[in-house]
Amino acid sequence: MIKITQTRSQIGQSRRHRGTLRALGLGKIGSSVEKPESPVLAGMLRKVRHLVQVEEV
């Protein structure tokens, strides 16, 4: 499992980055979700790595 925490605002980001955050289940700074590790998730995290913090659980 991977814990994903949003650390920066989505304001000023591209529409694609905002959509990726929404698909991850994030929306506000400080919000966290836990998801199972997968190649699809890795691609999403690579796209928004400047907005989130990732740690293994």
mmCIF file as Biopython writes it, N, C-alpha, C and O atoms, coordinates in Angstrom:
data_model
#
loop_
_atom_site.group_PDB
_atom_site.id
_atom_site.type_symbol
_atom_site.label_atom_id
_atom_site.label_alt_id
_atom_site.label_comp_id
_atom_site.label_asym_id
_atom_site.label_entity_id
_atom_site.label_seq_id
_atom_site.pdbx_PDB_ins_code
_atom_site.Cartn_x
_atom_site.Cartn_y
_atom_site.Cartn_z
_atom_site.occupancy
_atom_site.B_iso_or_equiv
_atom_site.auth_seq_id
_atom_site.auth_asym_id
_atom_site.pdbx_PDB_model_num
ATOM 1   N N  . MET A ? 1  ? 0.851  -1.198 0.000   1.0 0.0 1  A 1 
ATOM 2   C CA . MET A ? 1  ? 0.000  0.000  0.000   1.0 0.0 1  A 1 
ATOM 3   C C  . MET A ? 1  ? 0.884  1.243  0.000   1.0 0.0 1  A 1 
ATOM 4   O O  . MET A ? 1  ? 1.990  1.245  0.539   1.0 0.0 1  A 1 
ATOM 5   N N  . ILE A ? 2  ? 0.363  2.297  -0.619  1.0 0.0 2  A 1 
ATOM 6   C CA . ILE A ? 2  ? 1.072  3.571  -0.690  1.0 0.0 2  A 1 
ATOM 7   C C  . ILE A ? 2  ? 0.174  4.654  -0.107  1.0 0.0 2  A 1 
ATOM 8   O O  . ILE A ? 2  ? -1.010 4.725  -0.436  1.0 0.0 2  A 1 
ATOM 9   N N  . LYS A ? 3  ? 0.730  5.492  0.753   1.0 0.0 3  A 1 
ATOM 10  C CA . LYS A ? 3  ? -0.004 6.629  1.304   1.0 0.0 3  A 1 
ATOM 11  C C  . LYS A ? 3  ? 0.414  7.867  0.523   1.0 0.0 3  A 1 
ATOM 12  O O  . LYS A ? 3  ? 1.601  8.176  0.418   1.0 0.0 3  A 1 
ATOM 13  N N  . ILE A ? 4  ? -0.578 8.575  -0.025  1.0 0.0 4  A 1 
ATOM 14  C CA . ILE A ? 4  ? -0.338 9.760  -0.843  1.0 0.0 4  A 1 
ATOM 15  C C  . ILE A ? 4  ? -0.947 10.956 -0.122  1.0 0.0 4  A 1 
ATOM 16  O O  . ILE A ? 4  ? -2.130 10.940 0.215   1.0 0.0 4  A 1 
ATOM 17  N N  . THR A ? 5  ? -0.147 11.988 0.115   1.0 0.0 5  A 1 
ATOM 18  C CA . THR A ? 5  ? -0.597 13.195 0.797   1.0 0.0 5  A 1 
ATOM 19  C C  . THR A ? 5  ? -0.359 14.390 -0.107  1.0 0.0 5  A 1 
ATOM 20  O O  . THR A ? 5  ? 0.742  14.569 -0.627  1.0 0.0 5  A 1 
ATOM 21  N N  . GLN A ? 6  ? -1.386 15.211 -0.298  1.0 0.0 6  A 1 
ATOM 22  C CA . GLN A ? 6  ? -1.230 16.418 -1.106  1.0 0.0 6  A 1 
ATOM 23  C C  . GLN A ? 6  ? -0.518 17.470 -0.270  1.0 0.0 6  A 1 
ATOM 24  O O  . GLN A ? 6  ? -0.948 17.779 0.841   1.0 0.0 6  A 1 
ATOM 25  N N  . THR A ? 7  ? 0.581  18.026 -0.804  1.0 0.0 7  A 1 
ATOM 26  C CA . THR A ? 7  ? 1.377  18.991 -0.059  1.0 0.0 7  A 1 
ATOM 27  C C  . THR A ? 7  ? 1.344  20.387 -0.660  1.0 0.0 7  A 1 
ATOM 28  O O  . THR A ? 7  ? 1.689  21.356 0.015   1.0 0.0 7  A 1 
ATOM 29  N N  . ARG A ? 8  ? 0.935  20.505 -1.913  1.0 0.0 8  A 1 
ATOM 30  C CA . ARG A ? 8  ? 0.876  21.816 -2.548  1.0 0.0 8  A 1 
ATOM 31  C C  . ARG A ? 8  ? -0.480 22.011 -3.202  1.0 0.0 8  A 1 
ATOM 32  O O  . ARG A ? 8  ? -1.183 21.047 -3.504  1.0 0.0 8  A 1 
ATOM 33  N N  . SER A ? 9  ? -0.837 23.271 -3.417  1.0 0.0 9  A 1 
ATOM 34  C CA . SER A ? 9  ? -2.134 23.620 -3.977  1.0 0.0 9  A 1 
ATOM 35  C C  . SER A ? 9  ? -2.223 23.264 -5.455  1.0 0.0 9  A 1 
ATOM 36  O O  . SER A ? 9  ? -1.223 23.258 -6.173  1.0 0.0 9  A 1 
ATOM 37  N N  . GLN A ? 10 ? -3.443 22.968 -5.892  1.0 0.0 10 A 1 
ATOM 38  C CA . GLN A ? 10 ? -3.657 22.707 -7.309  1.0 0.0 10 A 1 
ATOM 39  C C  . GLN A ? 10 ? -3.964 23.988 -8.085  1.0 0.0 10 A 1 
ATOM 40  O O  . GLN A ? 10 ? -4.084 23.954 -9.310  1.0 0.0 10 A 1 
ATOM 41  N N  . ILE A ? 11 ? -4.091 25.099 -7.395  1.0 0.0 11 A 1 
ATOM 42  C CA . ILE A ? 11 ? -4.326 26.381 -8.048  1.0 0.0 11 A 1 
ATOM 43  C C  . ILE A ? 11 ? -3.119 26.729 -8.910  1.0 0.0 11 A 1 
ATOM 44  O O  . ILE A ? 11 ? -1.982 26.655 -8.444  1.0 0.0 11 A 1 
ATOM 45  N N  . GLY A ? 12 ? -3.354 27.102 -10.142 1.0 0.0 12 A 1 
ATOM 46  C CA . GLY A ? 12 ? -2.280 27.466 -11.048 1.0 0.0 12 A 1 
ATOM 47  C C  . GLY A ? 12 ? -1.694 26.294 -11.809 1.0 0.0 12 A 1 
ATOM 48  O O  . GLY A ? 12 ? -0.809 26.480 -12.644 1.0 0.0 12 A 1 
ATOM 49  N N  . GLN A ? 13 ? -2.171 25.091 -11.534 1.0 0.0 13 A 1 
ATOM 50  C CA . GLN A ? 13 ? -1.679 23.907 -12.244 1.0 0.0 13 A 1 
ATOM 51  C C  . GLN A ? 13 ? -2.524 23.683 -13.495 1.0 0.0 13 A 1 
ATOM 52  O O  . GLN A ? 13 ? -3.614 24.240 -13.629 1.0 0.0 13 A 1 
ATOM 53  N N  . SER A ? 14 ? -2.015 22.868 -14.398 1.0 0.0 14 A 1 
ATOM 54  C CA . SER A ? 14 ? -2.741 22.586 -15.630 1.0 0.0 14 A 1 
ATOM 55  C C  . SER A ? 14 ? -4.001 21.765 -15.331 1.0 0.0 14 A 1 
ATOM 56  O O  . SER A ? 14 ? -4.126 21.159 -14.266 1.0 0.0 14 A 1 
ATOM 57  N N  . ARG A ? 15 ? -4.903 21.759 -16.264 1.0 0.0 15 A 1 
ATOM 58  C CA . ARG A ? 15 ? -6.146 21.001 -16.117 1.0 0.0 15 A 1 
ATOM 59  C C  . ARG A ? 15 ? -5.845 19.512 -15.968 1.0 0.0 15 A 1 
ATOM 60  O O  . ARG A ? 15 ? -6.538 18.806 -15.235 1.0 0.0 15 A 1 
ATOM 61  N N  . ARG A ? 16 ? -4.824 19.042 -16.655 1.0 0.0 16 A 1 
ATOM 62  C CA . ARG A ? 16 ? -4.431 17.626 -16.585 1.0 0.0 16 A 1 
ATOM 63  C C  . ARG A ? 16 ? -3.954 17.259 -15.176 1.0 0.0 16 A 1 
ATOM 64  O O  . ARG A ? 16 ? -4.289 16.186 -14.673 1.0 0.0 16 A 1 
ATOM 65  N N  . HIS A ? 17 ? -3.178 18.138 -14.536 1.0 0.0 17 A 1 
ATOM 66  C CA . HIS A ? 17 ? -2.699 17.874 -13.183 1.0 0.0 17 A 1 
ATOM 67  C C  . HIS A ? 17 ? -3.847 17.907 -12.187 1.0 0.0 17 A 1 
ATOM 68  O O  . HIS A ? 17 ? -3.906 17.070 -11.287 1.0 0.0 17 A 1 
ATOM 69  N N  . ARG A ? 18 ? -4.756 18.857 -12.332 1.0 0.0 18 A 1 
ATOM 70  C CA . ARG A ? 18 ? -5.913 18.929 -11.431 1.0 0.0 18 A 1 
ATOM 71  C C  . ARG A ? 18 ? -6.777 17.686 -11.563 1.0 0.0 18 A 1 
ATOM 72  O O  . ARG A ? 18 ? -7.278 17.169 -10.564 1.0 0.0 18 A 1 
ATOM 73  N N  . GLY A ? 19 ? -6.956 17.201 -12.788 1.0 0.0 19 A 1 
ATOM 74  C CA . GLY A ? 19 ? -7.738 15.978 -13.012 1.0 0.0 19 A 1 
ATOM 75  C C  . GLY A ? 19 ? -7.084 14.758 -12.394 1.0 0.0 19 A 1 
ATOM 76  O O  . GLY A ? 19 ? -7.763 13.881 -11.861 1.0 0.0 19 A 1 
ATOM 77  N N  . THR A ? 20 ? -5.758 14.706 -12.469 1.0 0.0 20 A 1 
ATOM 78  C CA . THR A ? 20 ? -5.040 13.579 -11.877 1.0 0.0 20 A 1 
ATOM 79  C C  . THR A ? 20 ? -5.201 13.585 -10.369 1.0 0.0 20 A 1 
ATOM 80  O O  . THR A ? 20 ? -5.406 12.527 -9.772  1.0 0.0 20 A 1 
ATOM 81  N N  . LEU A ? 21 ? -5.113 14.746 -9.737  1.0 0.0 21 A 1 
ATOM 82  C CA . LEU A ? 21 ? -5.314 14.834 -8.284  1.0 0.0 21 A 1 
ATOM 83  C C  . LEU A ? 21 ? -6.728 14.376 -7.916  1.0 0.0 21 A 1 
ATOM 84  O O  . LEU A ? 21 ? -6.912 13.659 -6.932  1.0 0.0 21 A 1 
ATOM 85  N N  . ARG A ? 22 ? -7.715 14.784 -8.696  1.0 0.0 22 A 1 
ATOM 86  C CA . ARG A ? 22 ? -9.099 14.410 -8.441  1.0 0.0 22 A 1 
ATOM 87  C C  . ARG A ? 22 ? -9.266 12.891 -8.573  1.0 0.0 22 A 1 
ATOM 88  O O  . ARG A ? 22 ? -9.965 12.269 -7.774  1.0 0.0 22 A 1 
ATOM 89  N N  . ALA A ? 23 ? -8.628 12.305 -9.577  1.0 0.0 23 A 1 
ATOM 90  C CA . ALA A ? 23 ? -8.719 10.863 -9.791  1.0 0.0 23 A 1 
ATOM 91  C C  . ALA A ? 23 ? -8.045 10.087 -8.653  1.0 0.0 23 A 1 
ATOM 92  O O  . ALA A ? 23 ? -8.442 8.965  -8.337  1.0 0.0 23 A 1 
ATOM 93  N N  . LEU A ? 24 ? -7.030 10.694 -8.046  1.0 0.0 24 A 1 
ATOM 94  C CA . LEU A ? 24 ? -6.374 10.060 -6.901  1.0 0.0 24 A 1 
ATOM 95  C C  . LEU A ? 24 ? -7.208 10.175 -5.629  1.0 0.0 24 A 1 
ATOM 96  O O  . LEU A ? 24 ? -6.937 9.480  -4.650  1.0 0.0 24 A 1 
ATOM 97  N N  . GLY A ? 25 ? -8.213 11.039 -5.632  1.0 0.0 25 A 1 
ATOM 98  C CA . GLY A ? 25 ? -9.049 11.212 -4.449  1.0 0.0 25 A 1 
ATOM 99  C C  . GLY A ? 25 ? -8.576 12.341 -3.567  1.0 0.0 25 A 1 
ATOM 100 O O  . GLY A ? 25 ? -8.955 12.412 -2.398  1.0 0.0 25 A 1 
ATOM 101 N N  . LEU A ? 26 ? -7.745 13.237 -4.110  1.0 0.0 26 A 1 
ATOM 102 C CA . LEU A ? 26 ? -7.220 14.367 -3.348  1.0 0.0 26 A 1 
ATOM 103 C C  . LEU A ? 26 ? -7.898 15.646 -3.806  1.0 0.0 26 A 1 
ATOM 104 O O  . LEU A ? 26 ? -8.415 15.712 -4.921  1.0 0.0 26 A 1 
ATOM 105 N N  . GLY A ? 27 ? -7.898 16.659 -2.954  1.0 0.0 27 A 1 
ATOM 106 C CA . GLY A ? 27 ? -8.513 17.919 -3.340  1.0 0.0 27 A 1 
ATOM 107 C C  . GLY A ? 27 ? -8.031 19.090 -2.509  1.0 0.0 27 A 1 
ATOM 108 O O  . GLY A ? 27 ? -7.992 20.224 -2.987  1.0 0.0 27 A 1 
ATOM 109 N N  . LYS A ? 28 ? -7.662 18.820 -1.267  1.0 0.0 28 A 1 
ATOM 110 C CA . LYS A ? 28 ? -7.208 19.891 -0.385  1.0 0.0 28 A 1 
ATOM 111 C C  . LYS A ? 28 ? -5.813 19.565 0.125   1.0 0.0 28 A 1 
ATOM 112 O O  . LYS A ? 28 ? -5.435 18.398 0.230   1.0 0.0 28 A 1 
ATOM 113 N N  . ILE A ? 29 ? -5.061 20.596 0.436   1.0 0.0 29 A 1 
ATOM 114 C CA . ILE A ? 29 ? -3.728 20.405 0.996   1.0 0.0 29 A 1 
ATOM 115 C C  . ILE A ? 29 ? -3.863 19.673 2.326   1.0 0.0 29 A 1 
ATOM 116 O O  . ILE A ? 29 ? -4.692 20.032 3.162   1.0 0.0 29 A 1 
ATOM 117 N N  . GLY A ? 30 ? -3.050 18.655 2.509   1.0 0.0 30 A 1 
ATOM 118 C CA . GLY A ? 30 ? -3.079 17.880 3.738   1.0 0.0 30 A 1 
ATOM 119 C C  . GLY A ? 30 ? -3.954 16.647 3.660   1.0 0.0 30 A 1 
ATOM 120 O O  . GLY A ? 30 ? -3.894 15.800 4.552   1.0 0.0 30 A 1 
ATOM 121 N N  . SER A ? 31 ? -4.767 16.518 2.620   1.0 0.0 31 A 1 
ATOM 122 C CA . SER A ? 31 ? -5.606 15.324 2.505   1.0 0.0 31 A 1 
ATOM 123 C C  . SER A ? 31 ? -4.752 14.133 2.085   1.0 0.0 31 A 1 
ATOM 124 O O  . SER A ? 31 ? -3.788 14.285 1.335   1.0 0.0 31 A 1 
ATOM 125 N N  . SER A ? 32 ? -5.112 12.944 2.573   1.0 0.0 32 A 1 
ATOM 126 C CA . SER A ? 32 ? -4.344 11.731 2.304   1.0 0.0 32 A 1 
ATOM 127 C C  . SER A ? 32 ? -5.262 10.604 1.868   1.0 0.0 32 A 1 
ATOM 128 O O  . SER A ? 32 ? -6.431 10.544 2.249   1.0 0.0 32 A 1 
ATOM 129 N N  . VAL A ? 33 ? -4.706 9.712  1.059   1.0 0.0 33 A 1 
ATOM 130 C CA . VAL A ? 33 ? -5.398 8.485  0.662   1.0 0.0 33 A 1 
ATOM 131 C C  . VAL A ? 33 ? -4.386 7.349  0.659   1.0 0.0 33 A 1 
ATOM 132 O O  . VAL A ? 33 ? -3.186 7.570  0.495   1.0 0.0 33 A 1 
ATOM 133 N N  . GLU A ? 34 ? -4.884 6.133  0.843   1.0 0.0 34 A 1 
ATOM 134 C CA . GLU A ? 34 ? -4.034 4.940  0.745   1.0 0.0 34 A 1 
ATOM 135 C C  . GLU A ? 34 ? -4.540 4.109  -0.420  1.0 0.0 34 A 1 
ATOM 136 O O  . GLU A ? 34 ? -5.729 3.808  -0.516  1.0 0.0 34 A 1 
ATOM 137 N N  . LYS A ? 35 ? -3.627 3.745  -1.298  1.0 0.0 35 A 1 
ATOM 138 C CA . LYS A ? 35 ? -3.981 2.985  -2.494  1.0 0.0 35 A 1 
ATOM 139 C C  . LYS A ? 35 ? -3.006 1.833  -2.665  1.0 0.0 35 A 1 
ATOM 140 O O  . LYS A ? 35 ? -1.856 1.927  -2.236  1.0 0.0 35 A 1 
ATOM 141 N N  . PRO A ? 36 ? -3.454 0.736  -3.292  1.0 0.0 36 A 1 
ATOM 142 C CA . PRO A ? 36 ? -2.537 -0.369 -3.588  1.0 0.0 36 A 1 
ATOM 143 C C  . PRO A ? 36 ? -1.585 0.028  -4.715  1.0 0.0 36 A 1 
ATOM 144 O O  . PRO A ? 36 ? -1.958 0.760  -5.632  1.0 0.0 36 A 1 
ATOM 145 N N  . GLU A ? 37 ? -0.368 -0.459 -4.631  1.0 0.0 37 A 1 
ATOM 146 C CA . GLU A ? 37 ? 0.653  -0.132 -5.617  1.0 0.0 37 A 1 
ATOM 147 C C  . GLU A ? 37 ? 0.326  -0.792 -6.950  1.0 0.0 37 A 1 
ATOM 148 O O  . GLU A ? 37 ? -0.011 -1.975 -6.995  1.0 0.0 37 A 1 
ATOM 149 N N  . SER A ? 38 ? 0.427  -0.013 -8.058  1.0 0.0 38 A 1 
ATOM 150 C CA . SER A ? 38 ? 0.178  -0.542 -9.396  1.0 0.0 38 A 1 
ATOM 151 C C  . SER A ? 38 ? 0.906  0.333  -10.418 1.0 0.0 38 A 1 
ATOM 152 O O  . SER A ? 38 ? 1.277  1.464  -10.106 1.0 0.0 38 A 1 
ATOM 153 N N  . PRO A ? 39 ? 1.113  -0.171 -11.622 1.0 0.0 39 A 1 
ATOM 154 C CA . PRO A ? 39 ? 1.764  0.635  -12.661 1.0 0.0 39 A 1 
ATOM 155 C C  . PRO A ? 39 ? 0.953  1.884  -13.038 1.0 0.0 39 A 1 
ATOM 156 O O  . PRO A ? 39 ? 1.522  2.935  -13.332 1.0 0.0 39 A 1 
ATOM 157 N N  . VAL A ? 40 ? -0.361 1.759  -13.027 1.0 0.0 40 A 1 
ATOM 158 C CA . VAL A ? 40 ? -1.217 2.909  -13.350 1.0 0.0 40 A 1 
ATOM 159 C C  . VAL A ? 40 ? -1.036 4.003  -12.307 1.0 0.0 40 A 1 
ATOM 160 O O  . VAL A ? 40 ? -0.907 5.179  -12.646 1.0 0.0 40 A 1 
ATOM 161 N N  . LEU A ? 41 ? -1.027 3.611  -11.038 1.0 0.0 41 A 1 
ATOM 162 C CA . LEU A ? 41 ? -0.835 4.565  -9.944  1.0 0.0 41 A 1 
ATOM 163 C C  . LEU A ? 41 ? 0.539  5.222  -10.040 1.0 0.0 41 A 1 
ATOM 164 O O  . LEU A ? 41 ? 0.669  6.421  -9.792  1.0 0.0 41 A 1 
ATOM 165 N N  . ALA A ? 42 ? 1.558  4.452  -10.396 1.0 0.0 42 A 1 
ATOM 166 C CA . ALA A ? 42 ? 2.915  4.995  -10.521 1.0 0.0 42 A 1 
ATOM 167 C C  . ALA A ? 42 ? 2.962  6.086  -11.592 1.0 0.0 42 A 1 
ATOM 168 O O  . ALA A ? 42 ? 3.638  7.099  -11.415 1.0 0.0 42 A 1 
ATOM 169 N N  . GLY A ? 43 ? 2.251  5.883  -12.694 1.0 0.0 43 A 1 
ATOM 170 C CA . GLY A ? 43 ? 2.203  6.894  -13.752 1.0 0.0 43 A 1 
ATOM 171 C C  . GLY A ? 43 ? 1.498  8.160  -13.305 1.0 0.0 43 A 1 
ATOM 172 O O  . GLY A ? 43 ? 1.931  9.264  -13.634 1.0 0.0 43 A 1 
ATOM 173 N N  . MET A ? 44 ? 0.412  8.005  -12.555 1.0 0.0 44 A 1 
ATOM 174 C CA . MET A ? 44 ? -0.319 9.169  -12.048 1.0 0.0 44 A 1 
ATOM 175 C C  . MET A ? 44 ? 0.549  9.962  -11.078 1.0 0.0 44 A 1 
ATOM 176 O O  . MET A ? 44 ? 0.574  11.192 -11.118 1.0 0.0 44 A 1 
ATOM 177 N N  . LEU A ? 45 ? 1.261  9.246  -10.205 1.0 0.0 45 A 1 
ATOM 178 C CA . LEU A ? 45 ? 2.114  9.923  -9.222  1.0 0.0 45 A 1 
ATOM 179 C C  . LEU A ? 45 ? 3.287  10.621 -9.895  1.0 0.0 45 A 1 
ATOM 180 O O  . LEU A ? 45 ? 3.714  11.683 -9.444  1.0 0.0 45 A 1 
ATOM 181 N N  . ARG A ? 46 ? 3.810  10.040 -10.962 1.0 0.0 46 A 1 
ATOM 182 C CA . ARG A ? 46 ? 4.904  10.671 -11.682 1.0 0.0 46 A 1 
ATOM 183 C C  . ARG A ? 46 ? 4.454  12.007 -12.278 1.0 0.0 46 A 1 
ATOM 184 O O  . ARG A ? 46 ? 5.239  12.952 -12.353 1.0 0.0 46 A 1 
ATOM 185 N N  . LYS A ? 47 ? 3.202  12.082 -12.698 1.0 0.0 47 A 1 
ATOM 186 C CA . LYS A ? 47 ? 2.673  13.288 -13.321 1.0 0.0 47 A 1 
ATOM 187 C C  . LYS A ? 47 ? 2.510  14.435 -12.315 1.0 0.0 47 A 1 
ATOM 188 O O  . LYS A ? 47 ? 2.688  15.600 -12.670 1.0 0.0 47 A 1 
ATOM 189 N N  . VAL A ? 48 ? 2.169  14.105 -11.053 1.0 0.0 48 A 1 
ATOM 190 C CA . VAL A ? 48 ? 1.922  15.153 -10.056 1.0 0.0 48 A 1 
ATOM 191 C C  . VAL A ? 48 ? 2.910  15.071 -8.890  1.0 0.0 48 A 1 
ATOM 192 O O  . VAL A ? 48 ? 2.573  15.463 -7.773  1.0 0.0 48 A 1 
ATOM 193 N N  . ARG A ? 49 ? 4.119  14.571 -9.135  1.0 0.0 49 A 1 
ATOM 194 C CA . ARG A ? 49 ? 5.091  14.357 -8.050  1.0 0.0 49 A 1 
ATOM 195 C C  . ARG A ? 49 ? 5.487  15.657 -7.352  1.0 0.0 49 A 1 
ATOM 196 O O  . ARG A ? 49 ? 5.939  15.621 -6.208  1.0 0.0 49 A 1 
ATOM 197 N N  . HIS A ? 50 ? 5.325  16.810 -8.019  1.0 0.0 50 A 1 
ATOM 198 C CA . HIS A ? 50 ? 5.660  18.093 -7.397  1.0 0.0 50 A 1 
ATOM 199 C C  . HIS A ? 50 ? 4.556  18.595 -6.466  1.0 0.0 50 A 1 
ATOM 200 O O  . HIS A ? 50 ? 4.746  19.593 -5.771  1.0 0.0 50 A 1 
ATOM 201 N N  . LEU A ? 51 ? 3.402  17.915 -6.445  1.0 0.0 51 A 1 
ATOM 202 C CA . LEU A ? 51 ? 2.267  18.344 -5.616  1.0 0.0 51 A 1 
ATOM 203 C C  . LEU A ? 51 ? 1.973  17.415 -4.455  1.0 0.0 51 A 1 
ATOM 204 O O  . LEU A ? 51 ? 1.203  17.768 -3.562  1.0 0.0 51 A 1 
ATOM 205 N N  . VAL A ? 52 ? 2.575  16.230 -4.452  1.0 0.0 52 A 1 
ATOM 206 C CA . VAL A ? 52 ? 2.241  15.221 -3.446  1.0 0.0 52 A 1 
ATOM 207 C C  . VAL A ? 52 ? 3.487  14.667 -2.768  1.0 0.0 52 A 1 
ATOM 208 O O  . VAL A ? 52 ? 4.610  14.811 -3.252  1.0 0.0 52 A 1 
ATOM 209 N N  . GLN A ? 53 ? 3.242  14.026 -1.626  1.0 0.0 53 A 1 
ATOM 210 C CA . GLN A ? 53 ? 4.297  13.297 -0.905  1.0 0.0 53 A 1 
ATOM 211 C C  . GLN A ? 53 ? 3.836  11.843 -0.842  1.0 0.0 53 A 1 
ATOM 212 O O  . GLN A ? 53 ? 2.681  11.562 -0.520  1.0 0.0 53 A 1 
ATOM 213 N N  . VAL A ? 54 ? 4.748  10.921 -1.153  1.0 0.0 54 A 1 
ATOM 214 C CA . VAL A ? 54 ? 4.411  9.502  -1.235  1.0 0.0 54 A 1 
ATOM 215 C C  . VAL A ? 54 ? 5.236  8.730  -0.216  1.0 0.0 54 A 1 
ATOM 216 O O  . VAL A ? 54 ? 6.444  8.937  -0.099  1.0 0.0 54 A 1 
ATOM 217 N N  . GLU A ? 55 ? 4.574  7.834  0.523   1.0 0.0 55 A 1 
ATOM 218 C CA . GLU A ? 55 ? 5.300  6.972  1.453   1.0 0.0 55 A 1 
ATOM 219 C C  . GLU A ? 55 ? 4.643  5.601  1.471   1.0 0.0 55 A 1 
ATOM 220 O O  . GLU A ? 55 ? 3.430  5.481  1.297   1.0 0.0 55 A 1 
ATOM 221 N N  . GLU A ? 56 ? 5.449  4.571  1.680   1.0 0.0 56 A 1 
ATOM 222 C CA . GLU A ? 56 ? 4.929  3.211  1.748   1.0 0.0 56 A 1 
ATOM 223 C C  . GLU A ? 56 ? 4.359  2.941  3.132   1.0 0.0 56 A 1 
ATOM 224 O O  . GLU A ? 56 ? 4.894  3.395  4.143   1.0 0.0 56 A 1 
ATOM 225 N N  . VAL A ? 57 ? 3.262  2.191  3.154   1.0 0.0 57 A 1 
ATOM 226 C CA . VAL A ? 57 ? 2.610  1.843  4.417   1.0 0.0 57 A 1 
ATOM 227 C C  . VAL A ? 57 ? 2.762  0.360  4.655   1.0 0.0 57 A 1 
ATOM 228 O O  . VAL A ? 57 ? 2.286  -0.155 5.667   1.0 0.0 57 A 1 
#
